């Protein structure tokens, strides 16, 4: 089938329509699902970040509350004693220090910056500018309020430098029965806070950092880059939020910022996650959707082609049947399975074909009957004409006193008509057909005064075979009338009946003037003009043989001008029962 016709076939249209509808639906569903997934992914990322930051905030609050509780415990032990010596203060602080591994040092200073007691007992470093440090100035400025300092290097006591967070507060204590006001300092190892922040990751590149209420960075996983100016955090925007999330678009990559505030000290826990992590997830989702769509489309194509085949195959078979009907094949057609409409169409088509076949059979039967009647009428017309000519010849013979020839002519004429009638039968034996031709030849030989001679040849076996009657005489008449009229020499006719390859053959050969080539072609093509003679009788015999025995039988003519004509009648071999 040409490609253009395949594109227009019902199977292709159904399969293409189902596939197109599926693709459109899949695209709509995919867009909706992708948008929903995108929104859900962003919302889930926000919720996930908030939960993580909440957990970090909770852990930091717990840790800082623990430090605050320790600080309060130290303060209460110092305050609850009316009088404490330096050794007693030292013992109190020493016991507190031993309870916590994360405590670096505990110290009590006077308001003017003199060390009352410190654990561990190490000398103070010189040039520490103690009274200028933030933990000291803040505690001195805001009495009775615990102050948490930003991370810094512990540089008060001799020994290793440590990164600490200082807790400081102005308290009242008594030494040697004297009321004093001083600054209590507890330095906690910053590593605990560092660990709490460092364990947290948001996505593949996200992190958490801490700032105080003034925007100072307390903790950052890339602290050195921040100090060296190689990395920047937009803390000004963060300070606008106490809680919540927003998208930071200032950098090269959009970032999701989540902020939680530790209310007790004002620190802000800031979570940073990169939006390209979400984009990567979205790309994976897009890839999955594309693979799913491809798989679904392939499956739908297969199913659509199969379903379209179920619908179109019965129609195609019906189409092939219609083409056979166009070629004239009106065989019995079965009903085709399929949809109800196809089965009904097939049923109606079979009824139509049966009706057409019936009508064509009736038409053929009527045409055959018409042709038979026409041939019978033609034959009936020949008999009066032949009888008229024969009776004229008898009258001339009687007038001449040739009584023997008159008797012979009348005897042959009676036998000729007896065989012609044959009691209304159309089929007679070969012997009767040859006898009919012989009596015709006798009459014509007397009539034309022995202008020709004849010869009949047939085996005994052939004589008992059956043949359509009155098929040899018209050929013989053509040979006499048209073959010998203008001939100079005496004519000779040979009539032979034989069996060859399971067929019955009559051969009528004469030595007359022959048939011109153009005339012979017209006779063979059935286009002979009746006014010219010779061809009409041949054509009628040929049509009678084809009508009774089929298109495979009829007349074959072989003729050469001035050499004669040979006419062969081919019939099926039917032996007498």
KEDREN-440048 format. One record per residue (C-alpha): residue in one letter; x, y, z. Coordinates in pm, whole numbers, plus 50000, padded with zeros to 5 digits. Each point is the difference from the previous one (the first is absolute). Layout:
BEGIN
+-----+-------+-------+-------+
: res :     x :     y :     z :
+-----+-------+-------+-------+
:   A :     X :     Y :     Z :
...
+-----+-------+-------+-------+
END
This chain:
BEGIN
+-----+-------+-------+-------+
: res :     x :     y :     z :
+-----+-------+-------+-------+
:   X : 50000 : 50000 : 50000 :
:   X : 50140 : 50346 : 49910 :
:   X : 50118 : 50210 : 50294 :
:   X : 49739 : 50270 : 49931 :
:   X : 49721 : 49742 : 50011 :
:   X : 50138 : 49856 : 50326 :
:   X : 49981 : 50346 : 50154 :
:   X : 49636 : 50017 : 49901 :
:   X : 49912 : 49647 : 50112 :
:   X : 49751 : 49959 : 50284 :
:   X : 50253 : 49796 : 50199 :
:   X : 50259 : 50279 : 49981 :
:   X : 49742 : 50268 : 50082 :
:   X : 49868 : 49809 : 50303 :
:   X : 50351 : 49919 : 50128 :
:   X : 50121 : 50356 : 49939 :
:   X : 49691 : 50149 : 50166 :
:   X : 50032 : 49781 : 50310 :
:   X : 50371 : 50072 : 50021 :
:   X : 49950 : 50375 : 49953 :
:   X : 49725 : 50010 : 50263 :
:   X : 50223 : 49804 : 50240 :
:   X : 50295 : 50233 : 49936 :
:   X : 49785 : 50309 : 50059 :
:   X : 49853 : 49854 : 50319 :
:   X : 50345 : 49888 : 50116 :
:   X : 50141 : 50347 : 49931 :
:   X : 49721 : 50167 : 50194 :
:   X : 50032 : 49754 : 50288 :
:   X : 50380 : 50029 : 49994 :
:   X : 49988 : 50381 : 50012 :
:   X : 49750 : 49992 : 50285 :
:   X : 50196 : 49730 : 50185 :
:   X : 50330 : 50180 : 49941 :
:   X : 49860 : 50332 : 50123 :
:   X : 49848 : 49825 : 50300 :
:   X : 50327 : 49820 : 50064 :
:   X : 50195 : 50324 : 49963 :
:   X : 49774 : 50180 : 50246 :
:   X : 50004 : 49701 : 50235 :
:   X : 50379 : 49970 : 49971 :
:   X : 50046 : 50367 : 50088 :
:   X : 49748 : 49974 : 50282 :
:   X : 50158 : 49678 : 50125 :
:   X : 50345 : 50160 : 49980 :
:   X : 49875 : 50295 : 50205 :
:   X : 49835 : 49771 : 50254 :
:   X : 50303 : 49772 : 50012 :
:   X : 50235 : 50293 : 50050 :
:   X : 49776 : 50145 : 50268 :
:   X : 49989 : 49666 : 50179 :
:   X : 50378 : 49967 : 49984 :
:   X : 50055 : 50358 : 50113 :
:   X : 49743 : 49946 : 50276 :
:   X : 50199 : 49698 : 50115 :
:   X : 50326 : 50197 : 49990 :
:   X : 49832 : 50282 : 50189 :
:   X : 49865 : 49754 : 50256 :
:   X : 50341 : 49840 : 50047 :
:   X : 50168 : 50338 : 50037 :
:   X : 49734 : 50122 : 50240 :
:   X : 50042 : 49683 : 50204 :
:   X : 50376 : 50040 : 50006 :
:   X : 49989 : 50370 : 50079 :
:   X : 49730 : 49944 : 50261 :
:   X : 50227 : 49739 : 50152 :
:   X : 50282 : 50252 : 50012 :
:   X : 49760 : 50254 : 50146 :
:   X : 49888 : 49753 : 50264 :
:   X : 50361 : 49925 : 50086 :
:   X : 50069 : 50369 : 50021 :
:   X : 49699 : 50047 : 50230 :
:   X : 50114 : 49710 : 50215 :
:   X : 50346 : 50151 : 50039 :
:   X : 49846 : 50335 : 50079 :
:   X : 49761 : 49853 : 50257 :
:   X : 50275 : 49811 : 50179 :
:   X : 50203 : 50317 : 50026 :
:   X : 49705 : 50208 : 50117 :
:   X : 49856 : 49746 : 50246 :
:   X : 50309 : 50017 : 50223 :
:   X : 50012 : 50299 : 50226 :
:   X : 50373 : 50006 : 50012 :
:   X : 50247 : 49833 : 49769 :
:   X : 50369 : 49999 : 50010 :
:   X : 50203 : 49988 : 49683 :
:   X : 50073 : 49633 : 50058 :
:   X : 49632 : 49923 : 50043 :
:   X : 49914 : 50183 : 49678 :
:   X : 50272 : 49803 : 49827 :
:   X : 49862 : 49674 : 50130 :
:   X : 49652 : 50090 : 49882 :
:   X : 50120 : 50089 : 49653 :
:   X : 50222 : 49692 : 49982 :
:   X : 49705 : 49769 : 50074 :
:   X : 49795 : 50171 : 49730 :
:   X : 50272 : 49973 : 49741 :
:   X : 50034 : 49627 : 50057 :
:   X : 49631 : 49940 : 49916 :
:   X : 50030 : 50124 : 49639 :
:   X : 50259 : 49908 : 49742 :
:   X : 49907 : 50290 : 49776 :
:   X : 50080 : 50266 : 50259 :
:   X : 50339 : 50155 : 49930 :
:   X : 50023 : 50237 : 50294 :
:   X : 49802 : 50161 : 50280 :
:   X : 50109 : 50334 : 50149 :
:   X : 49873 : 50268 : 50235 :
:   X : 50115 : 50359 : 49944 :
:   X : 49940 : 50317 : 50188 :
:   X : 49823 : 50282 : 49827 :
:   X : 50333 : 50170 : 49941 :
:   X : 50142 : 49692 : 49829 :
:   X : 50203 : 49834 : 50275 :
:   X : 49993 : 49622 : 50014 :
:   X : 49841 : 49868 : 50318 :
:   X : 50036 : 49634 : 49913 :
:   X : 50030 : 49793 : 49686 :
:   X : 49991 : 49633 : 49904 :
:   X : 50234 : 49871 : 49890 :
:   X : 50244 : 50200 : 50208 :
:   X : 50216 : 50154 : 49735 :
:   X : 50156 : 50344 : 49988 :
:   X : 49829 : 50266 : 49792 :
:   X : 50160 : 50103 : 49679 :
:   X : 50125 : 50354 : 49978 :
:   X : 49853 : 50247 : 49756 :
:   X : 49669 : 49814 : 49972 :
:   X : 49796 : 50321 : 50026 :
:   X : 49757 : 49809 : 50218 :
:   X : 49777 : 50295 : 50080 :
:   X : 49956 : 50076 : 49630 :
:   X : 49880 : 49655 : 49896 :
:   X : 49634 : 49966 : 49903 :
:   X : 49907 : 49745 : 50267 :
:   X : 50134 : 50235 : 50270 :
:   X : 49848 : 50324 : 49876 :
:   X : 49663 : 49843 : 49925 :
:   X : 49972 : 49834 : 50344 :
:   X : 50108 : 50322 : 50172 :
:   X : 49755 : 50207 : 49801 :
:   X : 49701 : 49770 : 50048 :
:   X : 50003 : 49872 : 50357 :
:   X : 49806 : 49685 : 50096 :
:   X : 49980 : 49889 : 49635 :
:   X : 50193 : 49706 : 49860 :
:   X : 50200 : 50092 : 49692 :
:   X : 50116 : 49761 : 49727 :
:   X : 50296 : 50128 : 49804 :
:   X : 50079 : 49921 : 49637 :
:   X : 50269 : 49734 : 49947 :
:   X : 50350 : 50130 : 50067 :
:   X : 50347 : 49887 : 50100 :
:   X : 50037 : 49945 : 50375 :
:   X : 50305 : 50213 : 50083 :
:   X : 49962 : 50070 : 50373 :
:   X : 50202 : 49719 : 50152 :
:   X : 50334 : 49862 : 49907 :
:   X : 49981 : 49677 : 49804 :
:   X : 49863 : 49891 : 49662 :
:   X : 49777 : 50233 : 49810 :
:   X : 49649 : 49866 : 49967 :
:   X : 49693 : 50106 : 49801 :
:   X : 49733 : 50066 : 50261 :
:   X : 49663 : 50159 : 50067 :
:   X : 49995 : 50203 : 50319 :
:   X : 49708 : 50017 : 50243 :
:   X : 50024 : 50300 : 50231 :
:   X : 49784 : 50170 : 50261 :
:   X : 50039 : 50254 : 50281 :
:   X : 49938 : 49831 : 50339 :
:   X : 50022 : 50079 : 50369 :
:   X : 50227 : 49798 : 50232 :
:   X : 50149 : 50032 : 50349 :
:   X : 50361 : 49950 : 50086 :
:   X : 50122 : 50040 : 50356 :
:   X : 49661 : 50140 : 50105 :
:   X : 50013 : 50266 : 49735 :
:   X : 49741 : 50043 : 49722 :
:   X : 50157 : 50014 : 49658 :
:   X : 49871 : 50040 : 49645 :
:   X : 50183 : 49816 : 49729 :
:   X : 49987 : 49836 : 49657 :
:   X : 49956 : 49622 : 49978 :
:   X : 50150 : 49856 : 49681 :
:   X : 49950 : 49651 : 49858 :
:   X : 50183 : 49912 : 49678 :
:   X : 49845 : 49709 : 49808 :
:   X : 50184 : 49816 : 49726 :
:   X : 49863 : 50119 : 49667 :
:   X : 50063 : 49653 : 49853 :
:   X : 49664 : 49882 : 50133 :
:   X : 49818 : 50271 : 49805 :
:   X : 50222 : 49935 : 49701 :
:   X : 49909 : 49632 : 50011 :
:   X : 49631 : 50076 : 50024 :
:   X : 50015 : 50218 : 49688 :
:   X : 50250 : 49789 : 49808 :
:   X : 49794 : 49682 : 50019 :
:   X : 49716 : 50165 : 49808 :
:   X : 49984 : 49994 : 49618 :
:   X : 49721 : 50134 : 49783 :
:   X : 50003 : 49826 : 49666 :
:   X : 50330 : 49931 : 49831 :
:   X : 50152 : 50345 : 50064 :
:   X : 49785 : 50163 : 50268 :
:   X : 50120 : 50096 : 50349 :
:   X : 49901 : 50177 : 50324 :
:   X : 50155 : 50306 : 50161 :
:   X : 49930 : 50213 : 50312 :
:   X : 49984 : 50375 : 50046 :
:   X : 49922 : 50212 : 50302 :
:   X : 49736 : 50270 : 50021 :
:   X : 50246 : 50257 : 49858 :
:   X : 50089 : 49795 : 49691 :
:   X : 50336 : 49877 : 50128 :
:   X : 50074 : 49649 : 49875 :
:   X : 50032 : 49765 : 50297 :
:   X : 50054 : 49682 : 49801 :
:   X : 50052 : 49927 : 49633 :
:   X : 50136 : 49680 : 49841 :
:   X : 50217 : 50220 : 49778 :
:   X : 50100 : 50246 : 50272 :
:   X : 50347 : 50061 : 49861 :
:   X : 49862 : 50094 : 49658 :
:   X : 49762 : 50243 : 50172 :
:   X : 50282 : 50164 : 50199 :
:   X : 50222 : 50020 : 49692 :
:   X : 49722 : 50161 : 49795 :
:   X : 49982 : 49712 : 49752 :
:   X : 49642 : 49917 : 50090 :
:   X : 49708 : 50223 : 50080 :
:   X : 49674 : 49938 : 50180 :
:   X : 49712 : 50242 : 49960 :
:   X : 49939 : 50035 : 50375 :
:   X : 49822 : 50330 : 49953 :
:   X : 49712 : 49815 : 49834 :
:   X : 50012 : 49723 : 50263 :
:   X : 49963 : 50256 : 50284 :
:   X : 49660 : 50096 : 49856 :
:   X : 49865 : 49655 : 50086 :
:   X : 49951 : 49835 : 50338 :
:   X : 49837 : 49693 : 49851 :
:   X : 49921 : 49888 : 49646 :
:   X : 50152 : 49930 : 49661 :
:   X : 50073 : 50201 : 49689 :
:   X : 50189 : 49972 : 49671 :
:   X : 50331 : 50189 : 49984 :
:   X : 50074 : 50101 : 49640 :
:   X : 50307 : 50215 : 50060 :
:   X : 50259 : 49733 : 49920 :
:   X : 50075 : 49810 : 49683 :
:   X : 49765 : 49723 : 50113 :
:   X : 49666 : 50053 : 50171 :
:   X : 50001 : 49881 : 50359 :
:   X : 49723 : 49906 : 50241 :
:   X : 50061 : 50174 : 50332 :
:   X : 49827 : 49871 : 50315 :
:   X : 50024 : 50204 : 50323 :
:   X : 49924 : 49898 : 50359 :
:   X : 50070 : 50220 : 50304 :
:   X : 50112 : 49881 : 50343 :
:   X : 49783 : 50233 : 50207 :
:   X : 50199 : 49974 : 50322 :
:   X : 50317 : 50149 : 49856 :
:   X : 49889 : 50145 : 49663 :
:   X : 50224 : 49778 : 49788 :
:   X : 49869 : 49903 : 49658 :
:   X : 50045 : 49655 : 49853 :
:   X : 50021 : 50044 : 49622 :
:   X : 49962 : 49708 : 49758 :
:   X : 50126 : 50036 : 49643 :
:   X : 49902 : 49754 : 49725 :
:   X : 50064 : 50044 : 49629 :
:   X : 49711 : 50003 : 49758 :
:   X : 50200 : 49813 : 49737 :
:   X : 49968 : 49693 : 50227 :
:   X : 49627 : 50032 : 49947 :
:   X : 50059 : 50061 : 49630 :
:   X : 50205 : 49679 : 49982 :
:   X : 49715 : 49814 : 50163 :
:   X : 49759 : 50164 : 49760 :
:   X : 50220 : 49898 : 49707 :
:   X : 49998 : 49644 : 50127 :
:   X : 49622 : 50025 : 50020 :
:   X : 49987 : 50135 : 49645 :
:   X : 50223 : 49714 : 49885 :
:   X : 49777 : 49750 : 50174 :
:   X : 49689 : 50155 : 49846 :
:   X : 50158 : 49992 : 49652 :
:   X : 50097 : 49636 : 50042 :
:   X : 49655 : 49920 : 50131 :
:   X : 49838 : 50186 : 49709 :
:   X : 50222 : 49817 : 49751 :
:   X : 49910 : 49665 : 50152 :
:   X : 49631 : 50085 : 50011 :
:   X : 50006 : 50126 : 49640 :
:   X : 50167 : 49678 : 49882 :
:   X : 49744 : 49790 : 50189 :
:   X : 49715 : 50218 : 49870 :
:   X : 50135 : 49971 : 49645 :
:   X : 50002 : 49622 : 50025 :
:   X : 49655 : 49989 : 50159 :
:   X : 49864 : 50263 : 49759 :
:   X : 50139 : 49810 : 49699 :
:   X : 49848 : 49677 : 50133 :
:   X : 49663 : 50161 : 50074 :
:   X : 50003 : 50183 : 49666 :
:   X : 50077 : 49667 : 49834 :
:   X : 49702 : 49837 : 50172 :
:   X : 49781 : 50277 : 49863 :
:   X : 50155 : 50039 : 49654 :
:   X : 50088 : 49640 : 49907 :
:   X : 49635 : 49893 : 49947 :
:   X : 49950 : 50314 : 49792 :
:   X : 50315 : 49920 : 49798 :
:   X : 49877 : 49645 : 49941 :
:   X : 49666 : 50141 : 49892 :
:   X : 50187 : 50238 : 49767 :
:   X : 50189 : 49708 : 49844 :
:   X : 49671 : 49819 : 49953 :
:   X : 49858 : 50309 : 49828 :
:   X : 50298 : 50003 : 49763 :
:   X : 49932 : 49635 : 49916 :
:   X : 49639 : 50092 : 49930 :
:   X : 50125 : 50281 : 49774 :
:   X : 50192 : 49734 : 49806 :
:   X : 49683 : 49794 : 49968 :
:   X : 50069 : 49739 : 50270 :
:   X : 49658 : 49953 : 50161 :
:   X : 50088 : 49712 : 50229 :
:   X : 49837 : 49939 : 50336 :
:   X : 50153 : 50236 : 50257 :
:   X : 50003 : 49930 : 50371 :
:   X : 49900 : 50250 : 50265 :
:   X : 50298 : 50181 : 50152 :
:   X : 50052 : 50030 : 50373 :
:   X : 50064 : 50332 : 50166 :
:   X : 49792 : 50289 : 50121 :
:   X : 49623 : 49978 : 49971 :
:   X : 50001 : 50263 : 49723 :
:   X : 50257 : 49799 : 49800 :
:   X : 49801 : 49678 : 50038 :
:   X : 49682 : 50174 : 49892 :
:   X : 50183 : 50158 : 49704 :
:   X : 50141 : 49658 : 49904 :
:   X : 49656 : 49843 : 50025 :
:   X : 49842 : 50270 : 49784 :
:   X : 50287 : 49976 : 49753 :
:   X : 49954 : 49624 : 49967 :
:   X : 49628 : 50051 : 49941 :
:   X : 50081 : 50262 : 49736 :
:   X : 50261 : 49777 : 49830 :
:   X : 49759 : 49708 : 50004 :
:   X : 49729 : 50215 : 49848 :
:   X : 50239 : 50136 : 49733 :
:   X : 50119 : 49647 : 49924 :
:   X : 49641 : 49885 : 49970 :
:   X : 49910 : 50289 : 49771 :
:   X : 50311 : 49950 : 49786 :
:   X : 49922 : 49631 : 49972 :
:   X : 49648 : 50086 : 49893 :
:   X : 50134 : 50253 : 49747 :
:   X : 50249 : 49744 : 49863 :
:   X : 49726 : 49741 : 49980 :
:   X : 49774 : 50244 : 49822 :
:   X : 50278 : 50100 : 49761 :
:   X : 50082 : 49637 : 49925 :
:   X : 49635 : 49928 : 49939 :
:   X : 49982 : 50307 : 49779 :
:   X : 50303 : 49887 : 49800 :
:   X : 49861 : 49651 : 49968 :
:   X : 49675 : 50140 : 49870 :
:   X : 50187 : 50222 : 49756 :
:   X : 50203 : 49703 : 49876 :
:   X : 49687 : 49791 : 49974 :
:   X : 49832 : 50279 : 49802 :
:   X : 50308 : 50023 : 49776 :
:   X : 49995 : 49626 : 49949 :
:   X : 49629 : 50010 : 49925 :
:   X : 50071 : 50272 : 49740 :
:   X : 50265 : 49779 : 49834 :
:   X : 49765 : 49708 : 49951 :
:   X : 49738 : 50182 : 49787 :
:   X : 50273 : 50158 : 49788 :
:   X : 50168 : 49664 : 49945 :
:   X : 49663 : 49828 : 49936 :
:   X : 49907 : 50267 : 49743 :
:   X : 50328 : 49955 : 49807 :
:   X : 49975 : 49622 : 50015 :
:   X : 49641 : 49990 : 49875 :
:   X : 50097 : 50231 : 49710 :
:   X : 50275 : 49754 : 49911 :
:   X : 49756 : 49707 : 50017 :
:   X : 49764 : 50181 : 49767 :
:   X : 50279 : 50054 : 49749 :
:   X : 50105 : 49636 : 50027 :
:   X : 49641 : 49882 : 49953 :
:   X : 49959 : 50225 : 49699 :
:   X : 50313 : 49850 : 49850 :
:   X : 49874 : 49646 : 50060 :
:   X : 50280 : 49916 : 50246 :
:   X : 49777 : 49796 : 50226 :
:   X : 50282 : 49810 : 50177 :
:   X : 50158 : 50320 : 50117 :
:   X : 49660 : 50130 : 50108 :
:   X : 49948 : 49690 : 50216 :
:   X : 50350 : 50030 : 50145 :
:   X : 49953 : 50370 : 50076 :
:   X : 49660 : 49957 : 50166 :
:   X : 50126 : 49700 : 50200 :
:   X : 50304 : 50194 : 50124 :
:   X : 49783 : 50303 : 50075 :
:   X : 49763 : 49797 : 50217 :
:   X : 50285 : 49841 : 50190 :
:   X : 50167 : 50343 : 50036 :
:   X : 49690 : 50149 : 50165 :
:   X : 49939 : 49690 : 50209 :
:   X : 50347 : 50034 : 50154 :
:   X : 49958 : 50381 : 50031 :
:   X : 49684 : 49949 : 50206 :
:   X : 50136 : 49706 : 50206 :
:   X : 49680 : 50006 : 50204 :
:   X : 50100 : 50337 : 50149 :
:   X : 50333 : 49875 : 50141 :
:   X : 50303 : 50232 : 49989 :
:   X : 50260 : 49723 : 50046 :
:   X : 50037 : 49711 : 49756 :
:   X : 50268 : 49744 : 49913 :
:   X : 50297 : 50073 : 49777 :
:   X : 49865 : 49743 : 49757 :
:   X : 49672 : 50192 : 49969 :
:   X : 50185 : 50333 : 49962 :
:   X : 50219 : 49857 : 49720 :
:   X : 49693 : 49843 : 49838 :
:   X : 49828 : 50337 : 50009 :
:   X : 50303 : 50162 : 49829 :
:   X : 50015 : 49715 : 49742 :
:   X : 49636 : 50049 : 49893 :
:   X : 50063 : 50373 : 49973 :
:   X : 50302 : 49931 : 49778 :
:   X : 49798 : 49762 : 49780 :
:   X : 49733 : 50263 : 49941 :
:   X : 50258 : 50275 : 49931 :
:   X : 50201 : 49769 : 49775 :
:   X : 49688 : 49934 : 49785 :
:   X : 49908 : 50367 : 50011 :
:   X : 50347 : 50124 : 49891 :
:   X : 50045 : 49714 : 49751 :
:   X : 50293 : 49828 : 50163 :
:   X : 50204 : 50319 : 50034 :
:   X : 50174 : 49843 : 50298 :
:   X : 50068 : 49665 : 50162 :
:   X : 50002 : 49912 : 50373 :
:   X : 50142 : 49746 : 50241 :
:   X : 49883 : 49900 : 50352 :
:   X : 50253 : 49842 : 50238 :
:   X : 49917 : 49871 : 50350 :
:   X : 50092 : 49699 : 50213 :
:   X : 49736 : 49774 : 50147 :
:   X : 50077 : 50123 : 50351 :
:   X : 49946 : 50363 : 49901 :
:   X : 49659 : 49933 : 49846 :
:   X : 49853 : 49911 : 50340 :
:   X : 50109 : 50325 : 50163 :
:   X : 49753 : 50285 : 50061 :
:   X : 50007 : 50344 : 49842 :
:   X : 49788 : 50311 : 49968 :
:   X : 49795 : 49962 : 49684 :
:   X : 50020 : 50210 : 49684 :
:   X : 50357 : 50124 : 50045 :
:   X : 50169 : 49839 : 49700 :
:   X : 49741 : 50094 : 49733 :
:   X : 50048 : 50381 : 50032 :
:   X : 50378 : 49956 : 49957 :
:   X : 49946 : 49781 : 49694 :
:   X : 49754 : 50254 : 49859 :
:   X : 50264 : 50275 : 50036 :
:   X : 50253 : 49783 : 49817 :
:   X : 49760 : 49938 : 49708 :
:   X : 49852 : 50347 : 49972 :
:   X : 50308 : 50211 : 50066 :
:   X : 50285 : 49761 : 49926 :
:   X : 49899 : 49849 : 49671 :
:   X : 49787 : 50268 : 49825 :
:   X : 50297 : 50175 : 49841 :
:   X : 50229 : 49695 : 49990 :
:   X : 50120 : 49874 : 49661 :
:   X : 50082 : 49643 : 50101 :
:   X : 49759 : 49749 : 50145 :
:   X : 49958 : 50041 : 50373 :
:   X : 50066 : 49734 : 50259 :
:   X : 49880 : 49987 : 50361 :
:   X : 50137 : 49768 : 50270 :
:   X : 49800 : 49960 : 50321 :
:   X : 50182 : 49817 : 50275 :
:   X : 49888 : 49913 : 50356 :
:   X : 50262 : 49877 : 50250 :
:   X : 50091 : 49981 : 50370 :
:   X : 50312 : 50185 : 50103 :
:   X : 50119 : 50059 : 50360 :
:   X : 49659 : 49928 : 50151 :
:   X : 49828 : 50242 : 49761 :
:   X : 49770 : 49948 : 49703 :
:   X : 50122 : 50175 : 49686 :
:   X : 49814 : 50064 : 49672 :
:   X : 50228 : 50112 : 49712 :
:   X : 49842 : 50143 : 49683 :
:   X : 50265 : 50067 : 49736 :
:   X : 49946 : 50128 : 49647 :
:   X : 50220 : 50100 : 49708 :
:   X : 49806 : 50314 : 49919 :
:   X : 50112 : 50359 : 49952 :
:   X : 50073 : 50052 : 50375 :
:   X : 49933 : 50303 : 50216 :
:   X : 50195 : 50329 : 49970 :
:   X : 50210 : 50081 : 50315 :
:   X : 49801 : 50311 : 50103 :
:   X : 49673 : 49817 : 49952 :
:   X : 50135 : 49702 : 50199 :
:   X : 50106 : 50233 : 50287 :
:   X : 49656 : 50161 : 50006 :
:   X : 49834 : 49655 : 50013 :
:   X : 50228 : 49886 : 50283 :
:   X : 49929 : 50318 : 50197 :
:   X : 49622 : 49964 : 49945 :
:   X : 49981 : 50322 : 49796 :
:   X : 49895 : 49851 : 49664 :
:   X : 49738 : 50195 : 49803 :
:   X : 49693 : 49788 : 49918 :
:   X : 49975 : 50167 : 49657 :
:   X : 50332 : 49848 : 49901 :
:   X : 49891 : 49642 : 50082 :
:   X : 50212 : 49706 : 50122 :
:   X : 50081 : 50146 : 50344 :
:   X : 49646 : 49999 : 50142 :
:   X : 49953 : 49622 : 49982 :
:   X : 50343 : 49936 : 50152 :
:   X : 49937 : 50247 : 50280 :
:   X : 49659 : 49849 : 50081 :
:   X : 50142 : 49647 : 50023 :
:   X : 50286 : 50130 : 50218 :
:   X : 49755 : 50173 : 50235 :
:   X : 49777 : 49692 : 50024 :
:   X : 50296 : 49781 : 50097 :
:   X : 50119 : 50251 : 50264 :
:   X : 49646 : 50040 : 50130 :
:   X : 49943 : 49625 : 50048 :
:   X : 50351 : 49883 : 50092 :
:   X : 50181 : 50306 : 50140 :
:   X : 50255 : 50254 : 49888 :
:   X : 50272 : 49736 : 49958 :
:   X : 49832 : 49857 : 49691 :
:   X : 49904 : 50135 : 49658 :
:   X : 50140 : 50048 : 49649 :
:   X : 50359 : 50036 : 49880 :
:   X : 50053 : 50124 : 49641 :
:   X : 50310 : 49959 : 49788 :
:   X : 49982 : 50142 : 49646 :
:   X : 50235 : 50109 : 49724 :
:   X : 49879 : 50187 : 49689 :
:   X : 49980 : 49771 : 49688 :
:   X : 50097 : 49698 : 50211 :
:   X : 49681 : 49925 : 50194 :
:   X : 49865 : 50014 : 50353 :
:   X : 50011 : 49763 : 50295 :
:   X : 49742 : 50043 : 50277 :
:   X : 50036 : 49800 : 50324 :
:   X : 49713 : 49961 : 50248 :
:   X : 50116 : 49917 : 50354 :
:   X : 49745 : 49832 : 50231 :
:   X : 50030 : 49812 : 50328 :
:   X : 50014 : 49624 : 49967 :
:   X : 49659 : 49866 : 50108 :
:   X : 49937 : 49637 : 49922 :
:   X : 49650 : 49865 : 49947 :
:   X : 49861 : 49834 : 50313 :
+-----+-------+-------+-------+
END
